[in-house]
Amino acid sequence: MAITSAVISAGSAGAQYAGQRKQAKQQSRYQAQAMQSERQRALREQQSIRMRQGQERAARGKERQRIAVKAMERGATARTAAEGITGLSLEAYVNDLTRQEAEYSASLQQGGEMGDLQTGLALDDAGFGHENRLIGINRPVRAQSLGAGLASMASAGLQGALTGHQINSAMGGGGRGLEIPKGSSYLPASDQYTDPSYK
């Protein structure tokens, strides 16, 4: 009885150890897949931010060209219209056009610098978010070591043996196991033995 209890307890501990190892391996595979997916998502996010930055720069460049061309046209129109006219009014008008172009160009430049700063902050934020998601995915996987598994099986086996011995002693077996009286017959239907002293 004690040996049977020990074997059952050790077997149960062994099955539990095997199940924990299998679960730990599955969790590790899931984490690896989730981390790869997160890396791809973060890369796409960074590419999207950079693409938006490129589009904004291209739009500012086109606007600068448009303003420069418009300023040249307005200056040429003013000079043509003022042919033969001299004086400070023509010079003041051309200077005013140049000033307006410079102010608008400076405004575009400042907007570009602010846009680049915003892009840098967005990339930093995306990087921090990526790191936090990786930390969330990459939680430690609890896998019982082989030594701990063997110790658990041995402990369970010893506990099972002790329990079996206690049960056997309580049944009057004196620790030698269940004794079958001489002259008993085995009854397979009930998995029991007959007691020859009972009539």
KOLVO-418779 format. One line per 10 residues: their letters; for each residue x, y, z of N, C-alpha, C, CB. Coordinates in steps of 0.05 Angstrom, whole numbers, plus 5000, padded with zeros to 4 digits. Each point is the difference from the previous one (the first is absolute). Glycine has a CB too. Layout:
BEGIN
a = X:Y:Z:X:Y:Z:X:Y:Z:X:Y:Z ~ ...
This chain:
BEGIN
maitsavisa = 5016:4976:5000:4984:5024:5000:5017:5025:5000:4964:4975:5024 ~ 5057:5025:4992:5018:5023:5002:5014:5005:4974:5006:4991:5049 ~ 5003:4987:4938:5014:5003:4975:4982:5010:4978:5031:4963:5013 ~ 4944:5027:4987:4981:5009:4980:4994:5030:5003:4979:4954:5000 ~ 5017:5055:5025:4995:5028:5005:5024:5017:4992:4971:4988:5038 ~ 5053:5002:4967:5024:5015:4992:5002:5003:4970:5023:4983:5041 ~ 4972:4995:4945:5001:5000:4971:4980:5019:4988:5016:4953:5000 ~ 4959:5046:5010:4979:5018:4990:5007:5029:5006:4966:4964:5008 ~ 5044:5042:5015:5007:5028:5007:5023:5010:4983:4984:4992:5047 ~ 5036:4991:4949:5023:5008:4984:4991:5003:4971:5032:4976:5031
gsagaqyagq = 4951:5006:4959:4990:5002:4973:4984:5026:4995:4999:4950:4998 ~ 4985:5057:5022:4984:5024:4998:5018:5025:4999:4963:4977:5024 ~ 5058:5023:4993:5019:5022:5000:5015:5002:4973:5005:4996:5050 ~ 5002:4980:4940:5014:5000:4974:4982:5010:4977:5027:4961:5016 ~ 4948:5032:4985:4981:5010:4979:4997:5030:5003:4976:4956:5000 ~ 5023:5054:5025:4997:5029:5004:5025:5014:4990:4971:4992:5040 ~ 5053:4997:4965:5025:5012:4990:5000:5001:4969:5024:4982:5041 ~ 4968:4996:4947:4999:4999:4970:4980:5020:4989:5013:4951:5002 ~ 4964:5052:5011:4981:5020:4991:5010:5028:5003:4964:4969:5013 ~ 5050:5037:5009:5011:5027:5004:5021:5006:4979:4991:4996:5049
rkqakqqsry = 5026:4985:4944:5020:5004:4980:4988:5005:4973:5031:4970:5025 ~ 4948:5015:4968:4986:5003:4974:4988:5028:4999:4991:4950:4997 ~ 4996:5058:5024:4987:5026:5001:5021:5023:4998:4963:4981:5028 ~ 5060:5015:4985:5021:5021:4998:5011:5002:4972:5012:4991:5048 ~ 4991:4986:4938:5009:5001:4972:4980:5014:4982:5026:4958:5008 ~ 4948:5036:4996:4980:5013:4984:4999:5030:5005:4973:4958:5001 ~ 5030:5050:5024:5000:5028:5007:5024:5014:4987:4977:4990:5044 ~ 5046:4997:4956:5024:5012:4988:4996:5003:4970:5029:4979:5035 ~ 4959:5002:4952:4995:5002:4971:4980:5023:4995:5008:4951:4993 ~ 4971:5051:5023:4981:5022:4996:5014:5027:5004:4963:4970:5017
qaqamqserq = 5054:5032:5003:5014:5026:5005:5018:5007:4977:4998:4991:5049 ~ 5016:4990:4940:5017:5005:4977:4984:5011:4976:5032:4964:5016 ~ 4945:5023:4979:4983:5009:4978:4989:5028:5005:4988:4952:4990 ~ 5003:5053:5034:4989:5026:5007:5021:5022:4999:4966:4977:5029 ~ 5059:5017:4979:5021:5019:4998:5007:5007:4971:5018:4983:5044 ~ 4982:4997:4939:5005:5005:4972:4978:5017:4987:5025:4956:4998 ~ 4950:5038:5009:4978:5016:4990:5002:5029:5010:4971:4959:4999 ~ 5037:5045:5026:5003:5027:5011:5022:5015:4986:4983:4983:5044 ~ 5039:5003:4951:5022:5014:4985:4991:5009:4973:5034:4972:5025 ~ 4951:5011:4961:4990:5008:4973:4981:5023:5002:5005:4953:4984
ralreqqsir = 4977:5047:5036:4981:5022:5004:5015:5026:5006:4966:4967:5017 ~ 5054:5032:5000:5016:5024:5007:5014:5011:4975:5006:4983:5047 ~ 5005:5000:4937:5014:5008:4976:4981:5014:4980:5032:4962:5006 ~ 4944:5027:4991:4980:5012:4983:4991:5028:5011:4984:4954:4986 ~ 5014:5048:5040:4993:5026:5012:5021:5021:4995:4974:4975:5036 ~ 5052:5017:4967:5021:5019:4995:5001:5008:4971:5026:4980:5038 ~ 4970:5001:4944:5000:5006:4971:4977:5020:4994:5020:4954:4990 ~ 4957:5042:5022:4978:5017:4995:5006:5029:5010:4969:4961:5005 ~ 5044:5042:5018:5007:5026:5010:5020:5013:4982:4992:4985:5047 ~ 5028:5000:4944:5020:5012:4981:4987:5007:4973:5036:4972:5023
mrqgqeraar = 4946:5012:4968:4986:5006:4975:4985:5026:5002:4997:4951:4989 ~ 4988:5053:5033:4985:5024:5004:5019:5024:5001:4965:4975:5025 ~ 5058:5022:4988:5020:5021:5002:5010:5008:4971:5014:4984:5047 ~ 4991:4996:4937:5009:5005:4973:4979:5014:4983:5028:4959:5003 ~ 4947:5033:5000:4978:5014:4986:4998:5029:5008:4976:4956:4996 ~ 5027:5049:5030:4998:5028:5010:5023:5017:4990:4976:4983:5041 ~ 5048:5005:4958:5023:5015:4989:4996:5006:4971:5030:4978:5033 ~ 4960:5003:4952:4996:5004:4971:4979:5022:4996:5011:4952:4991 ~ 4968:5049:5025:4979:5020:4997:5012:5028:5007:4964:4966:5012 ~ 5053:5035:5008:5012:5026:5007:5019:5010:4978:4997:4989:5049
gkerqriavk = 5018:4992:4939:5017:5007:4978:4985:5011:4976:5032:4965:5015 ~ 4946:5023:4978:4983:5009:4978:4989:5028:5006:4988:4953:4988 ~ 5004:5051:5037:4989:5026:5008:5021:5022:4998:4967:4977:5031 ~ 5058:5017:4977:5022:5020:4998:5004:5007:4971:5022:4981:5041 ~ 4978:4999:4941:5003:5005:4972:4978:5017:4989:5023:4956:4995 ~ 4952:5038:5013:4977:5016:4990:5003:5029:5009:4971:4959:5002 ~ 5037:5046:5023:5002:5027:5010:5023:5015:4986:4982:4984:5045 ~ 5040:5002:4950:5023:5013:4987:4992:5008:4971:5032:4973:5028 ~ 4954:5010:4958:4991:5006:4973:4980:5023:5001:5007:4952:4986 ~ 4975:5047:5032:4980:5022:5002:5013:5026:5007:4966:4967:5015
amergatart = 5054:5033:5002:5014:5025:5007:5015:5011:4976:5004:4984:5048 ~ 5008:4998:4937:5015:5010:4976:4980:5012:4980:5035:4964:5007 ~ 4942:5023:4989:4980:5010:4982:4989:5027:5008:4987:4953:4989 ~ 5008:5049:5037:4989:5026:5011:5021:5022:4997:4970:4975:5032 ~ 5055:5019:4973:5022:5020:4997:5003:5008:4971:5023:4981:5039 ~ 4976:4999:4943:5003:5006:4971:4976:5017:4991:5026:4958:4993 ~ 4950:5035:5016:4976:5015:4992:5002:5029:5011:4972:4958:5001 ~ 5037:5046:5023:5003:5026:5011:5020:5017:4985:4987:4982:5045 ~ 5036:5005:4947:5020:5015:4986:4990:5007:4972:5036:4976:5025 ~ 4950:5007:4962:4989:5005:4973:4980:5023:5002:5008:4952:4986
aaegitglsl = 4975:5046:5034:4979:5021:5002:5012:5027:5007:4967:4965:5015 ~ 5056:5035:4998:5012:5025:5009:5022:5010:4981:4989:4987:5046 ~ 5011:5003:4929:5021:5008:4981:4997:5030:4997:4999:4956:4976 ~ 5023:5056:5027:5001:5029:4997:4994:5015:5025:4987:4994:4953 ~ 5004:4991:5068:4994:5013:5025:5024:4996:5018:4949:4993:4995 ~ 5060:5028:5017:5022:4997:5018:4990:5009:5028:5034:5008:4963 ~ 4982:4986:5055:4993:5010:5026:5000:4978:5021:4973:5036:4979 ~ 5021:4973:5044:5000:4982:5023:4976:4981:5001:5026:5035:5025 ~ 4952:4972:4963:4976:4984:5002:5004:4973:4987:4972:5041:5001 ~ 5041:4958:4976:5005:4974:4986:5019:4983:5017:4993:5022:4955
eayvndltrq = 5028:4991:5055:5020:4985:5016:4987:4990:5026:5037:5028:4981 ~ 4945:4988:5031:4987:4992:5024:4981:4976:4995:5003:5047:5017 ~ 4983:4954:4959:4982:4978:4993:5016:4974:4997:4969:5033:4978 ~ 5053:4968:5007:5016:4976:4995:5012:4990:5026:5011:5016:4954 ~ 4998:5002:5063:5010:4991:5027:4979:4987:5016:5033:5038:4998 ~ 4942:4972:5001:4978:4988:5015:4994:4972:4990:4981:5046:5007 ~ 5020:4950:4966:4996:4973:4989:5022:4981:5010:4978:5020:4960 ~ 5046:4989:5040:5023:4984:5009:4997:4993:5030:5030:5021:4966 ~ 4962:4999:5050:4995:4995:5028:4978:4979:5005:5015:5047:5010 ~ 4963:4956:4975:4978:4981:5003:5009:4971:4993:4967:5037:4989
eaeysaslqq = 5048:4961:4989:5010:4973:4992:5019:4989:5022:4997:5013:4951 ~ 5020:5004:5060:5019:4990:5021:4985:4992:5025:5035:5031:4982 ~ 4944:4984:5026:4984:4993:5023:4986:4973:4996:4994:5049:5011 ~ 4994:4948:4966:4985:4975:4994:5020:4976:4999:4964:5026:4975 ~ 5059:4978:5013:5020:4979:4998:5010:4993:5028:5014:5016:4954 ~ 4991:5004:5063:5008:4995:5028:4979:4985:5015:5028:5041:4999 ~ 4947:4966:4996:4978:4986:5013:4999:4970:4991:4974:5043:5002 ~ 5030:4952:4973:5001:4972:4990:5024:4985:5012:4979:5015:4957 ~ 5044:4999:5046:5023:4988:5012:4995:4992:5029:5030:5026:4969 ~ 4958:4993:5046:4994:4995:5028:4980:4977:5002:5009:5048:5011
ggemgdlqtg = 4971:4951:4972:4980:4978:5000:5014:4974:4994:4964:5031:4985 ~ 5055:4969:4997:5015:4975:4994:5016:4991:5024:5003:5014:4953 ~ 5010:5004:5061:5015:4993:5024:4982:4989:5022:5034:5035:4988 ~ 4943:4977:5015:4981:4990:5020:4990:4972:4992:4986:5048:5011 ~ 5009:4948:4963:4991:4974:4990:5022:4979:5005:4971:5023:4965 ~ 5054:4984:5030:5022:4981:5005:5002:4993:5030:5025:5018:4960 ~ 4971:5002:5057:5001:4995:5029:4977:4982:5008:5021:5045:5007 ~ 4955:4960:4982:4977:4983:5005:5005:4971:4991:4970:5041:4996 ~ 5042:4956:4981:5007:4974:4989:5019:4985:5019:4992:5016:4953 ~ 5028:4999:5057:5019:4988:5019:4986:4990:5025:5036:5029:4981
lalddagfgh = 4946:4988:5029:4986:4992:5025:4981:4976:4995:5002:5048:5015 ~ 4986:4952:4961:4982:4977:4993:5017:4975:4998:4968:5031:4976 ~ 5056:4970:5013:5017:4976:4998:5009:4991:5027:5015:5015:4955 ~ 4992:5004:5063:5007:4993:5027:4977:4986:5015:5032:5039:5001 ~ 4944:4973:4996:4977:4988:5013:4994:4972:4989:4981:5047:5007 ~ 5022:4950:4967:4995:4974:4988:5021:4980:5011:4981:5021:4958 ~ 5044:4988:5045:5020:4982:5011:4995:4992:5028:5032:5022:4970 ~ 4959:4997:5047:4993:4993:5028:4976:4981:5001:5017:5045:5015 ~ 4963:4960:4968:4977:4982:4999:5008:4972:4992:4971:5039:4989 ~ 5047:4959:4991:5010:4974:4991:5014:4985:5022:5006:5019:4954
enrliginrp = 5012:4995:5061:5014:4988:5022:4980:4990:5022:5040:5029:4991 ~ 4940:4987:5015:4981:4992:5020:4984:4975:4991:4996:5048:5015 ~ 4997:4951:4960:4985:4977:4990:5018:4975:5000:4972:5030:4971 ~ 5054:4973:5023:5018:4977:5002:5003:4990:5028:5025:5018:4960 ~ 4976:5001:5059:5002:4992:5029:4975:4985:5007:5028:5040:5011 ~ 4948:4969:4980:4975:4986:5006:4999:4972:4988:4978:5044:5002 ~ 5034:4953:4975:4999:4974:4986:5020:4981:5013:4986:5022:4957 ~ 5038:4988:5050:5022:4984:5008:5001:4996:5030:5025:5016:4961 ~ 4953:4974:5050:4999:4994:5029:5015:4974:5004:4955:5023:5006 ~ 5057:4974:5018:5015:4975:5005:4982:4976:4999:5031:5025:5029
vraqslgagl = 4979:4954:4959:4985:4974:4997:5010:4982:5023:4995:5005:4949 ~ 4986:4987:5067:5007:4983:5023:5002:4971:4990:4978:5032:5034 ~ 5045:4957:4966:5004:4972:4992:5016:4987:5023:4999:5010:4950 ~ 4990:4968:5060:5013:4986:5022:5025:4986:4988:4956:4994:5025 ~ 5066:5009:4990:5025:4987:4991:4998:4970:5004:5026:5042:5011 ~ 4992:4944:4975:5000:4971:5003:5005:4992:5029:5016:4995:4952 ~ 5003:5018:5060:5007:4994:5028:4976:5004:5019:5047:5013:4991 ~ 4939:5009:5005:4976:5006:5016:4978:4979:4994:5012:5049:5002 ~ 4986:4943:4973:4980:4980:4993:5006:4973:5013:4992:5024:4957 ~ 5033:4968:5042:5008:4975:5012:4996:5001:5031:5034:4992:4963
asmasaglqg = 4973:5031:5049:4996:5003:5029:4971:4998:5007:5041:5029:5003 ~ 4942:4983:4980:4971:4999:5004:4990:4972:4998:4995:5046:4982 ~ 5015:4939:4998:4991:4972:4997:5009:4983:5024:5002:5005:4950 ~ 5023:4999:5059:5010:4985:5023:4984:5006:5025:5046:5000:4979 ~ 4949:5026:5025:4984:5008:5023:4972:4988:5000:5027:5043:5002 ~ 4961:4959:4974:4973:4988:4997:5001:4970:5005:4987:5037:4968 ~ 5033:4950:5022:5003:4971:5003:5003:4993:5030:5021:4996:4954 ~ 4996:5019:5060:5004:4994:5028:4974:5006:5016:5049:5012:4995 ~ 4938:5010:4998:4974:5006:5013:4980:4978:4995:5009:5049:4996 ~ 4990:4941:4979:4982:4978:4993:5006:4975:5016:4994:5020:4955
altghqinsa = 5032:4974:5047:5008:4976:5015:4993:5002:5030:5038:4993:4968 ~ 4966:5031:5043:4993:5005:5028:4969:4997:5004:5040:5031:5005 ~ 4945:4980:4977:4971:4998:5001:4991:4971:4998:4995:5046:4980 ~ 5017:4940:5001:4993:4971:4996:5007:4984:5025:5008:5005:4951 ~ 5014:5001:5061:5009:4986:5025:4980:5006:5023:5048:5002:4985 ~ 4944:5023:5017:4981:5008:5021:4973:4986:4996:5023:5044:5004 ~ 4968:4954:4971:4974:4987:4995:5003:4970:5006:4989:5034:4964 ~ 5033:4954:5028:5005:4972:5005:5001:4994:5030:5025:4997:4956 ~ 4988:5020:5059:5002:4996:5029:4972:5003:5013:5047:5017:4999 ~ 4938:5002:4991:4973:5004:5011:4982:4977:4995:5006:5049:4994
mggggrglei = 4999:4936:4984:4984:4977:4993:5010:4975:5014:4989:5020:4956 ~ 5032:4983:5060:5010:4977:5015:5020:4984:4985:4957:4998:5023 ~ 5054:5012:4956:5019:4985:4984:5028:5001:5012:4973:5010:4960 ~ 5032:5007:5059:5026:5001:5012:5022:5008:4981:4985:4965:5031 ~ 5008:5048:4948:5021:5009:4981:5009:4979:4981:5014:5031:5035 ~ 4975:4945:4965:5010:4979:4982:4982:4998:4975:5020:4975:5039 ~ 4959:5041:4960:4982:4998:4978:4975:4984:5009:5038:5003:4967 ~ 4943:4995:5016:4975:4986:5006:5006:4970:4998:4971:5038:4983 ~ 5023:4948:5039:5004:4971:5000:4975:4985:4992:5036:5005:5035 ~ 4966:4975:4948:4978:4984:4991:5001:4974:5016:4999:5021:4953
pkgssylpas = 4979:4974:5062:5001:4975:5017:5002:4975:4983:4972:5024:5034 ~ 5040:4955:4977:5003:4974:4986:4972:4988:4997:5047:4993:5018 ~ 4948:4995:4960:4975:4987:4994:4980:5019:4988:5009:4970:5038 ~ 4999:5056:4956:4982:5019:4987:4998:4994:4971:5011:5035:5034 ~ 4966:4973:4954:4997:4998:4971:4995:5028:4989:4980:4953:5005 ~ 5032:5051:4971:4997:5025:4987:4974:5002:4984:5050:5003:4997 ~ 4935:5019:5006:4975:5004:4986:5004:5023:4980:4972:4984:5040 ~ 5033:5008:4934:5007:5021:4980:4977:5020:4995:5030:4967:4979 ~ 4945:5025:5024:4977:5018:4995:5001:5024:5019:4973:4962:4983 ~ 5035:5034:5042:5001:5021:5020:5028:5009:5007:4957:4983:5018
dqytdpsyk = 5063:5004:4970:5028:5005:5005:5006:4998:5030:5002:5030:4960 ~ 4988:4949:5053:5004:4995:5028:5007:4971:5005:4967:5037:5011 ~ 5042:4958:5014:5006:4973:5009:4979:4991:5021:5050:5006:4991 ~ 4945:4968:5010:4982:4990:5021:5015:4997:5026:4973:4976:4965 ~ 5013:5025:5057:5012:4997:5026:4993:4972:5010:4997:5050:5011 ~ 5022:4931:4992:4994:4973:5007:4989:4998:5029:5036:4984:4968 ~ 4969:5036:5049:4990:4998:5027:4971:5008:5002:5046:5009:5017 ~ 4943:5003:4962:4972:5008:5000:4984:4978:4988:5013:5049:4996 ~ 4967:4942:5018:4983:4978:4990:4972:5007:4997:5030:4970:5021
